[in-house]
Amino acid sequence: MSLKLLRQGLGGRPPRMWHDRPLKDHYDVVIIGGGAHGLACAYYLAADHGITNVAVIDKSYIGAGGSGRNTAIIRSNYLTPEGVQFYDASVKLYEGLAQELDFNVMFSQRGHLTLAHNDSSVRTMRRRAEVNKLQGVDSRLVYPDELARICPQLDLSDHPRFPIQAALYHPPGGIIRHDAVVWGYARGADQRGVDIHQYTEVTGIDVANGAVTGVRTTRGNVSAGIVLSATAGWASNVAAMVDLPLPLDTFPLQACVTEPLKPILDVVVVSGSLHVYVSQSDRGELVMGASIDPFTSYSVGGSLDFLEGLAGHVLELFPFLSKARILRQWAGLCEMPPDFSPLMGITPVDNFLIDAGWGTYGFKASPICGKTMAELIATRQTPALLRPFRLSRFAEYDQVGEKGAASVGH
Amino acid sequence: MSGRRLPAQTGESLDRGQPLEFRFDGHSYQGFAGDTVASALTAAGVNVVSRSFKYHRPRGLLCCAGHCPNCLVQIGDEPSVRSCKRALEAGMDVQPQNAWPSLDNDLLSLTEAASRFMPVGFYYKTFHRPRLLWPAFEHVLRNAAGLGVIDENTPEGDYDKQYLHADVVVVGGGPAGVSAAVAAVDEGARVLLIDENPELGGHLRYSRPDAVAHARIVDGQQRLLQSGGTILNDTAVVGWYEDHWLSAVRGNRLFKIRAGAVVVASGAFETPSVFAGNDHPGIMLGTAVQRLLHLYGVVPGHRAVVVTANDTGWAVAADLLAAGVNVAAVADERPQLPVGTDIEALQAAGVTLLPGSTIAAARGKSGVEEVTLVAVDGSSGSHVVRCDFVALSTTWVPSAELAYMAGARSCYDDELAEMRLDNLPDGLFLAGRVAGPCSAEQEWLQGARAGAAAAGNTDDLPIAASQDVQATARSSALVAAPDVGGDKRFVCLCEDVTDVDIETAIAEGFDRIELLKRYSTVGMGPCQGRMCGLNGIRLCAQGTGKSVQDTGRTTGRPPVTPVALGVLAGQKMEPVQLSAVHDWHVDQGARMMVAGLWMRPEHYGDAAAEVRAMRQTVGLIDVSPLGKLQLTGPGVAAMLERLYVNNWQDLRRGRVRYGIMCNDEGVVLDDGVCARLSDEQWYVSTTSTGASGALEWMEWWRQSGWGDGVHITDLTETHAAFNLAGPQSRALLQTQTDRDLSNDRFPYMRARRADVAGVPCLLLRIGFTGELGYEIHCPAGYGRYLWQRLIDAGADFGLRPFGVEAQRVLRLEKAHFIVGQDTDALTDPISADAAWAVHLDKDCDFLGRRALTRIATDGPRQRLVGFRTGRRADSLLEGLQIVQSDDRGKPQIIGWVSSCRFSPTLQETIGLCWLPAALAERSEATFHIHVDGRLEPARVHHGPFYDAEGARLRG
């Protein structure tokens, strides 16, 4: 029992986690987008670098975008050495985040399985496992006998249309309370002097002599030393305000949950071949999702097709779930870059930075992205972890190919 | 018996001649056919049906309409069944959820004792220090959470789907819906009327019998059916998606419905009010009491208190009185008692009638025993009234979920204290109570006008409810009852969220309705906010000083009511593609493997022997899964020039050429051979697994303007293809055809049409395997016959069928890459050692040109190259990494093994791998493959491992 709860239980009022403050005329750093990325960057700017004249501006409530719509899976079992290093650093930050923020983000390292249903998937899983191991990431190929111990609920028989042949097992992977990550960072940033402006929409960005000078919002204009766009899903639109084209296409990604059930599934289970992933939250809901929708759109209405396809595929893996009921479905927006790796760092427009291209894998990178972007802003030097993900890599034909490890949306 | 079952009621759904035995929580009970599980339990005197999510408080029936979480039970292997909607069946085994060891003595209810230290969001504030504490606490929380239990032996079950089409879909079979359906069918529309109940009638089914209104429903139903309309009973419309695409569920069937227009006549439902102890079993909604009484002949107790804010509560009270129930008191928020026969009857019976009053608290042990009624304005003293159930008829909420999904906006009507709908999208029409309070006559008229309008007759304007109706039907505007202390005041019953929780969350900064929901979890449970939505919004508005309208509402998401995965999945339709020769493969004992949607023979028992046979005599492989496209028209060559990196204009008739297709980034998408059969007729093969993607890609560009005069016909499934290869293949094939196969007449990389064993075939002389060989394409219907003829004729030539595994080895011996195995999502053909196929000097632009020009200029960073080991090295597997020690002796990844096999021909392990270009260029350079912490050496090899000059192919 924490002291705070004791005090609150005995009649104390809990403190406000963040405040609505007036919009200042000038901020050293304006971060567009109040999701986990933007708030993490603001938090680390203040906590690591003492930069506190920072505004986080969101057109909606904090965490309204991808941060609140993703399915909260954390992992680092990527394919490229660059990707593995980056996401591994993120997992390590997540492991200490509850203590760092003094806010229980409920990181639950339940283990993560990526199933292989054919020999080419087995090959890809082995490739990932080998890359992971060499980077010090706990990840290995497991075959049905061991798989049956890790996840006895899986249908490992040869009855399914695509029998399971092996899996990539990643013990440090798991799930987290995604909203708590947003709130924890928001509180930490607010406590350190960062202004969080909800329901404030950026309508334009001012550029003079090739450099950004400020932003225009629905609540007034602000001059800014640096503007960071951390608006997954809408990054193309924000970058268009400074006439910067980004190699991104935005697609909806859908997910759903069942009614709460008693514990039935411990690990996170992903199947690339079946385009499905399932985990069970601490509330008891089975959280499920699929690949991005097959066409570009900004619609988050969701579709019946998605539910039908997903249900069929989930039952391929877990036939006994036929009577579990879907409680709600939703969609978020994913901007897909050509190489399935993010776009972070400087742009051809001076003082305009991007944190974009997060496809289906943005949430799990929030801490490390925030931390390294903050370092970039504070030092004006691109940290080594960020360098592979620079925007200029496309012009330089130096992409970071993560399609093999990131094409299923989670 | 509990004495709660009344004599037969007019219009009840029971068959009292058919008693049914069932079990609940280990006890046996009896109900009747026509009962729901909940009504039978109520009749049997059971008050507590479930335990709540967080505090494990006892809960009883609340809504009896399938909305609230209180009646959720486990029936056999089915979790979270809404027992108020589930028809009773003989022998049912009904179990309570979330209670241990039993419903009456649930040990976890002790958690409530600590509830003051478990405020809203408490789990965010504790259990995380030290770090190791969390997994232990999480285990406890996780086991405490969840309601129903999944049985791992649940069979998949039988589910199906049905498509339906209608000009007008009417949702809701009450008076407004029936009237709308009749009006639409009268206009000549195809009409589909969908109702969630077993019979039409809507609220008429459970309100006081009204012969006139009932007759109108019966008439309407007949007229609708006679005019060709369709009625779906027991069917819930659960989703509205773009373009009037509706999903509906009846039992194990999912209906997918395309509607021209939709009339939503789904009515409204009541929600509970916020007061101390408002969750005690026995406290239920007025409409729930009416349903029990009129549909099932059951009263939930013997002494009632009715609380209302409009005329509906008075009808409930009068109904109870008429049923012989002792009505202890009726409290009406309104300062003046209304006039009417209901009130006169209650007055005559001496019932305590309290105007300007409402309920402030309820007390009891396992059910309500007494309530406190107070003046709304706090002016006078309170009345404590003993009772064993309470009917709440205070607040109405329109059943507008479908309308919200369709894009309608909510608009709070302060006068009515109710949400109204505006901004209706095209094709959505409202009728009846969902659009606001209305009289019986108005709802019928509204229905008729909405139905006619939905059918295309737009002359009629909607009927608005008159002021006097609204005045008698307005909801309670009280955010919560006056606070008299005592028990918790629940807002959200699914999640045990109280008004204090809401206030605390707002104080902590969660002062926007969406944030409030996510932090407090109000509205996130099984009822998805249906019971608590309005109260949550009002409390949020009160806490933030905003208006209810400005506070807004959380986004409503499908489905309206939860839908089983089995229903959504339907019959499993996972197609399997089988070649014409599939049965033969299976009969021969082939080990079959999944290859995309196809099943293919991996081997017939001994892949190495298959390799040897093919190299020495002749082999035959079924390559039917190859993508096979026929392209015709004057523009084919020009289109291929743009889609492939190769030259095509110069390919002469009868010739075959290998081609690589790239995307705009120069990434290899697919490869295969293209044969020019005549000037304007081409035959293009693609990879097996990439066949559908390649076709889609080609079609996309063809339809985007590059395919002028090109027709693409997909022959993948209509044609079989076999590869007959090996030194004896020509001799063998010649026995089956009159076509001269001599090297002069049919050289390497040529295409010929020929009858083989009397079957019209296209022959391609190509050689993926590195031997003299013929790919034989024929209509699939002849495939099995032709295959058999080749097998039979092959007996004299030492023919052996071979599978995918042998083919992989054979092609590897020739160092041919496989797209998707040796290449990945960034591989360009230059780096993949196929620069010879890339013609940057082509006359026209082509996909990937810009990127490939750049790569050709700068040179690749990584290259695909062969390697050999000089030994049998079975530990070398595809996917292993190639490493080099850095300054500190730590292995750094420099490449990876994409293909690797022991070659029976060369008697050593060989492979393809990706290496830094500088290393790859050095023939015989040694590098190391990382295997389980060990380093295995290998040497760079350039070119094919076998028959480097290709003499065997061309001979």
Interface residues (C-beta under 8 A of the other chain):
Chain A: M1 S2 K4 L5 L6 Q8 G9 L10 R13 P14 P15 R16 M17 W18 H19 S60 Y61 I62 G63 A64 G68 P81 E95 G96 A98 Q99 D102 F103 N104 V105 M106 F107 S108 H117 N118 D119 S120 R123 T124 M125 R126 R127 R128 A129 E130 V131 L134 Q153 R161 F162 P163 R177 D179 A180 W183 G184 Q198 Y199 T258 E259 P260 L261 K262 P263 I264 D282 R283 G284 S299 G301 G302 S303 L304 L307 E308 L310 A311 G312 V314 L315 E316 P319 F320 L321 S322 K323 A324 R325 I326 L327 R328 Q329 W330 P338 D339 F340 Y397 D398 Q399 G401 K403 G404
Chain B: F53 D77 E78 P79 S80 R116 F117 M118 P119 F122 Y123 Y124 K125 T126 F127 H128 R129 R131 W134 P135 E138 L141 R142 N143 A145 G146 L147 G148 V149 I150 D151 E152 N153 T154 P155 E156 G157 Y159 K161 G239 Y241 E242 W245 S247 L254 K256 M405 T504 A507 E508 G509 F510 R512 E514 L515 R518 Y519 G525 P526 Q528 T555 R557 P558 P559 P562 V563 A564 L565 G566 V567 L568 A569 G570 K572 M573 E574 V576 M593 V594 A595 E665 T689 G820 Q821 D824 A825 L826 A851 R854 I855 D858 R861 L877 E878 G879 L880 Q881 V883 P891 I893 W896 H930
